[in-house]
């Protein structure tokens, strides 16, 4: 698969648009390539460049230490897994600093998508809660708009997992529908699915509609949540 890296970075840089909020950004992520990718997008942001990037950490301890010396507003982008602990534990430490009047906003990204983990994450009260699967620019836009507007945001996929009911029986999906469903879970559009599977866009759309019907859900986001929650896809 060929990825247009320049366009991808340009899209993310455009969405990040850090000029609006005057936050510095701290990336706390145990997955080093992802951490550096996020940091690169922030550093390439035209209006602020590296001035907006506070730092990149792979451990909770380093993140909290770096936050200690900051007096301005900080946005911390946190992954669920860190080298020395979890993103949930880091959130607890950040909340203690925020309770002292520090202007700290948080985005937590989950890898494990089940109700227990999501409920625990909600209790930790991040400003934005996202899932790593299907991490798309439009989701990032909603997340950052929530930060700018000082409001909360939860990925619709996570909300559906929290509130959806388990099906009474396993749906009868074909192998091709499973292939399509996996790509839906990654957040791909019908056109992108068609290109990945070398099928027509209209065929991809028909498969998605069939999947939604068989899973007894309302839309593709709900079908992805149902697939993850019931282990139809890994």
C-alpha positions as CSV (number, residue, x, y, z in Angstrom):
1,X,0.0,0.0,0.0
2,X,1.3,3.4,-0.9
3,X,0.8,6.3,1.5
4,X,1.1,9.9,0.5
5,X,3.0,11.1,3.5
6,X,3.2,14.7,2.4
7,X,-0.5,15.0,2.0
8,X,-1.2,13.1,5.3
9,X,1.1,15.5,7.2
10,X,-0.3,18.5,5.5
11,X,-3.9,17.5,6.5
12,X,-2.9,16.9,10.1
13,X,-1.0,20.2,10.3
14,X,-4.0,22.1,8.9
15,X,-6.3,20.5,11.5
16,X,-3.9,21.1,14.4
17,X,-3.9,24.9,13.7
18,X,-2.4,25.7,17.1
19,X,-2.7,29.5,16.7
20,X,-6.2,29.5,18.0
21,X,-5.6,28.4,21.6
22,X,-2.0,29.3,22.6
23,X,-1.4,25.9,24.2
24,X,1.9,24.2,24.3
25,X,1.7,20.5,23.4
26,X,3.3,17.6,25.2
27,X,3.2,14.1,23.6
28,X,3.2,11.2,26.1
29,X,3.2,8.0,24.1
30,X,4.9,4.6,24.7
31,X,4.8,3.9,20.9
32,X,7.9,5.8,19.8
33,X,7.2,6.0,16.1
34,X,3.7,7.3,16.8
35,X,5.0,9.7,19.3
36,X,7.5,11.1,16.8
37,X,4.9,11.3,14.1
38,X,2.6,13.4,16.3
39,X,5.6,15.6,17.4
40,X,6.6,16.1,13.7
41,X,3.1,17.2,12.8
42,X,3.1,19.7,15.6
43,X,6.6,20.9,14.8
44,X,5.6,21.5,11.1
45,X,2.5,23.5,12.1
46,X,3.0,26.8,10.2
47,X,1.8,29.3,12.8
48,X,4.0,28.2,15.7
49,X,6.4,25.5,14.7
50,X,8.6,24.0,17.4
51,X,7.6,26.8,19.8
52,X,4.3,24.9,20.3
53,X,6.0,21.6,21.0
54,X,6.8,21.3,24.7
55,X,8.3,17.8,24.4
56,X,8.0,14.1,23.7
57,X,8.0,11.6,26.6
58,X,7.5,7.8,26.6
59,X,7.1,7.5,30.4
60,X,4.6,9.0,32.9
61,X,7.4,10.0,35.3
62,X,9.2,12.2,32.6
63,X,5.9,13.7,31.6
64,X,5.0,14.8,35.1
65,X,8.5,16.1,35.7
66,X,8.3,18.2,32.5
67,X,4.9,19.5,33.4
68,X,6.1,20.7,36.9
69,X,8.1,23.6,35.5
70,X,5.3,24.9,33.2
71,X,3.3,27.9,34.0
72,X,1.2,28.4,30.8
73,X,-1.5,26.3,29.2
74,X,-0.5,22.8,28.1
75,X,-2.2,20.1,26.0
76,X,-1.0,16.6,26.8
77,X,-1.7,13.9,24.2
78,X,-1.5,10.6,26.0
79,X,-1.5,7.0,24.7
80,X,-2.9,4.2,26.8
81,X,0.4,2.4,27.0
82,X,3.6,4.1,28.4
83,X,7.0,2.6,29.1
84,X,6.7,2.8,32.8
85,X,2.9,2.7,33.4
86,X,-0.4,3.4,31.7
87,X,-2.0,6.5,30.3
88,X,-4.7,6.2,33.0
89,X,-2.2,6.4,35.8
90,X,-0.6,9.4,34.1
91,X,-4.0,11.1,34.0
92,X,-4.3,10.7,37.7
93,X,-1.0,12.5,38.3
94,X,-2.0,15.2,35.8
95,X,-5.3,15.8,37.6
96,X,-3.4,16.4,40.9
97,X,-1.4,19.2,39.1
98,X,-4.6,20.6,37.5
99,X,-6.2,20.7,41.0
100,X,-3.5,23.1,42.0
101,X,-4.7,25.6,39.4
102,X,-2.5,24.5,36.5
103,X,-4.0,24.9,33.0
104,X,-3.6,21.4,31.6
105,X,-5.9,19.8,29.0
106,X,-5.6,16.1,28.1
107,X,-6.4,13.8,25.1
108,X,-6.3,10.1,25.9
109,X,-6.2,7.5,23.1
110,X,-7.2,3.9,24.0
111,X,-5.9,0.7,22.4
112,X,-8.0,-1.8,24.3
113,X,-11.7,-1.3,23.3
114,X,-13.9,-3.0,25.9
115,X,-16.5,-1.5,28.3
116,X,-14.5,-2.0,31.4
117,X,-11.4,-0.1,30.1
118,X,-13.6,2.6,28.5
119,X,-15.5,3.1,31.8
120,X,-12.2,3.4,33.7
121,X,-11.0,5.9,31.2
122,X,-14.1,8.0,31.5
123,X,-13.7,8.0,35.2
124,X,-10.3,9.5,34.8
125,X,-11.9,12.5,33.1
126,X,-9.7,13.3,30.1
127,X,-10.9,16.3,28.2
128,X,-11.0,14.2,25.0
129,X,-11.2,10.4,24.8
130,X,-10.4,8.7,21.5
131,X,-9.8,5.2,20.2
132,X,-6.6,4.4,18.3
133,X,-8.4,2.3,15.7
134,X,-9.8,4.6,13.0
135,X,-7.8,7.6,14.2
136,X,-8.8,9.9,11.3
137,X,-8.3,13.7,10.6
138,X,-12.0,14.5,11.1
139,X,-11.9,12.9,14.6
140,X,-8.8,14.9,15.4
141,X,-10.7,18.0,14.3
142,X,-13.6,17.3,16.7
143,X,-11.1,16.6,19.5
144,X,-9.2,19.8,19.0
145,X,-12.3,21.9,18.7
146,X,-13.4,20.5,22.1
147,X,-10.0,21.6,23.5
148,X,-10.4,25.1,22.0
149,X,-14.0,25.4,23.3
150,X,-13.1,24.1,26.7
151,X,-15.6,21.2,26.4
152,X,-15.4,17.4,26.5
153,X,-15.4,15.0,23.6
154,X,-15.7,11.2,23.4
155,X,-15.2,9.3,20.2
156,X,-18.6,8.0,18.9
157,X,-17.1,4.6,18.5
158,X,-16.4,4.4,22.2
159,X,-19.8,5.8,23.1
160,X,-21.4,3.0,21.1
161,X,-19.4,0.3,22.8
162,X,-20.5,1.7,26.2
163,X,-24.2,1.9,25.3
164,X,-24.7,-0.8,22.7
165,X,-26.4,-4.2,23.4
166,X,-24.7,-7.5,22.6
167,X,-26.3,-9.4,19.7
168,X,-28.1,-12.6,20.4
169,X,-26.3,-14.5,17.7
170,X,-23.2,-14.2,15.6
171,X,-24.0,-12.6,12.3
172,X,-23.4,-14.5,9.1
173,X,-20.8,-12.4,7.3
174,X,-19.0,-13.5,4.2
175,X,-15.2,-13.5,4.0
176,X,-15.3,-10.4,1.8
177,X,-17.6,-8.7,4.3
178,X,-15.2,-9.4,7.1
179,X,-12.4,-7.9,4.9
180,X,-14.5,-4.8,4.4
181,X,-15.5,-4.6,8.0
182,X,-11.8,-4.7,9.1
183,X,-11.2,-1.7,6.9
184,X,-14.3,0.1,8.2
185,X,-12.8,-0.4,11.7
186,X,-9.7,1.3,10.5
187,X,-11.8,4.3,9.5
188,X,-11.5,4.0,5.8
189,X,-14.1,5.5,3.4
190,X,-15.9,3.4,0.8
191,X,-13.5,4.8,-1.9
192,X,-10.4,3.9,0.2
193,X,-11.8,0.4,0.9
194,X,-12.4,-0.1,-2.8
195,X,-8.8,0.9,-3.6
196,X,-7.4,-1.4,-0.8
197,X,-9.4,-4.4,-1.9
198,X,-9.3,-3.6,-5.7
199,X,-13.0,-3.4,-6.0
200,X,-15.3,-0.7,-7.3
201,X,-16.5,2.1,-4.9
202,X,-20.1,1.0,-5.5
203,X,-19.2,-2.6,-4.6
204,X,-17.5,-1.4,-1.4
205,X,-20.6,0.7,-0.5
206,X,-22.9,-2.3,-1.1
207,X,-20.7,-4.5,1.2
208,X,-20.9,-1.8,3.9
209,X,-24.6,-1.6,3.6
210,X,-24.9,-5.4,3.9
211,X,-22.7,-5.4,7.0
212,X,-24.8,-2.7,8.7
213,X,-28.0,-4.7,7.9
214,X,-26.5,-8.0,9.2
215,X,-25.2,-6.4,12.4
216,X,-28.5,-4.7,13.0
217,X,-26.9,-1.3,13.6
218,X,-27.6,2.2,12.2
219,X,-24.4,3.2,10.5
220,X,-20.8,2.3,9.8
221,X,-19.5,3.8,13.0
222,X,-21.8,1.5,15.0
223,X,-20.8,-1.5,12.8
224,X,-17.2,-0.9,13.7
225,X,-18.0,-0.7,17.4
226,X,-20.0,-3.8,17.2
227,X,-17.3,-5.7,15.4
228,X,-14.7,-4.7,17.9
229,X,-16.9,-5.4,20.9
230,X,-17.9,-8.8,19.7
231,X,-14.5,-9.8,18.4
232,X,-15.6,-10.1,14.8
233,X,-12.3,-8.4,13.9
234,X,-9.0,-8.5,15.9
